[in-house]
Amino acid sequence: MFLGKDIIGSPVISVSDGRTIGKVKDVYLTPDCQSVLGFSLSHTFVSGPIAEKRAIACHAVQDVGSEDGAMTIDLKQAEQQQLSVT
């Protein structure tokens, strides 16, 4: 089972090239708390849309890191995301 507290502080890595994108700051849920919308980032190590929005929508996540502790994402999908957090 996925627990938000287990992922806070985890590195976020691009599945295509293994580059570290950032670190998970928080988990964003739907208003009814039934689904995860995405993740905010406390640190970003890239420039562009991810650095500007400091967030990743769930559709870009390949693996939340249940095995190795690192979230892997499809960077191209993440850059086209609609999730914006403040």
C-alpha positions as CSV (number, residue, x, y, z in Angstrom):
1,M,0.0,0.0,0.0
2,F,1.2,3.5,-0.9
3,L,1.6,5.9,2.0
4,G,2.3,9.5,1.3
5,K,4.7,9.8,4.2
6,D,6.8,7.1,2.8
7,I,7.6,9.1,-0.3
8,I,8.3,12.5,1.1
9,G,11.9,13.4,0.5
10,S,12.4,10.7,-2.1
11,P,14.4,11.5,-5.2
12,V,12.5,11.8,-8.5
13,I,14.4,10.3,-11.4
14,S,13.8,10.4,-15.2
15,V,13.1,6.9,-16.5
16,S,14.7,7.7,-19.9
17,D,18.2,8.8,-18.8
18,G,18.4,8.2,-15.0
19,R,18.8,12.0,-14.3
20,T,17.7,13.2,-10.9
21,I,14.8,15.7,-11.4
22,G,14.1,16.7,-7.9
23,K,12.8,15.5,-4.5
24,V,9.2,14.9,-3.4
25,K,7.9,17.6,-1.0
26,D,4.2,16.6,-0.7
27,V,1.4,14.5,-2.1
28,Y,-1.7,16.1,-3.6
29,L,-5.0,14.3,-3.3
30,T,-8.4,14.8,-4.8
31,P,-10.9,16.6,-2.6
32,D,-12.4,13.3,-1.5
33,C,-9.0,11.9,-0.7
34,Q,-9.7,8.9,-2.8
35,S,-6.9,9.4,-5.4
36,V,-3.5,11.0,-5.8
37,L,-3.4,14.0,-8.2
38,G,0.3,14.4,-8.2
39,F,3.4,15.4,-6.2
40,S,5.0,18.8,-5.4
41,L,8.8,19.1,-5.4
42,S,10.9,20.6,-2.7
43,H,14.0,20.8,-4.9
44,T,14.4,20.7,-8.7
45,F,17.7,19.9,-10.5
46,V,16.4,20.7,-14.0
47,S,15.2,23.8,-15.8
48,G,12.0,24.2,-17.7
49,P,8.3,23.4,-16.9
50,I,9.1,21.1,-14.0
51,A,11.3,23.7,-12.3
52,E,8.6,26.4,-12.9
53,K,5.6,24.4,-11.7
54,R,7.5,22.4,-9.0
55,A,5.0,19.7,-9.4
56,I,4.4,16.4,-11.2
57,A,1.0,15.0,-12.2
58,C,0.3,11.3,-11.5
59,H,0.1,10.4,-15.2
60,A,3.8,11.0,-15.6
61,V,4.8,8.7,-12.7
62,Q,6.1,5.3,-13.8
63,D,7.0,3.9,-10.3
64,V,6.6,5.5,-6.9
65,G,9.7,3.9,-5.6
66,S,8.2,1.1,-3.6
67,E,11.2,-1.2,-4.4
68,D,14.2,1.2,-4.4
69,G,12.9,4.4,-2.8
70,A,13.2,6.5,-5.9
71,M,10.2,7.7,-7.9
72,T,10.7,7.4,-11.6
73,I,8.9,9.6,-14.1
74,D,8.5,10.0,-17.8
75,L,10.0,13.5,-18.1
76,K,8.4,14.3,-21.4
77,Q,4.9,13.6,-20.0
78,A,5.7,15.5,-16.8
79,E,6.7,18.6,-18.8
80,Q,3.3,18.5,-20.5
81,Q,1.3,18.2,-17.3
82,Q,-1.7,20.2,-16.2
83,L,-1.1,20.0,-12.5
84,S,0.0,23.3,-10.9
85,V,0.5,23.7,-7.2
86,T,1.3,26.7,-5.1
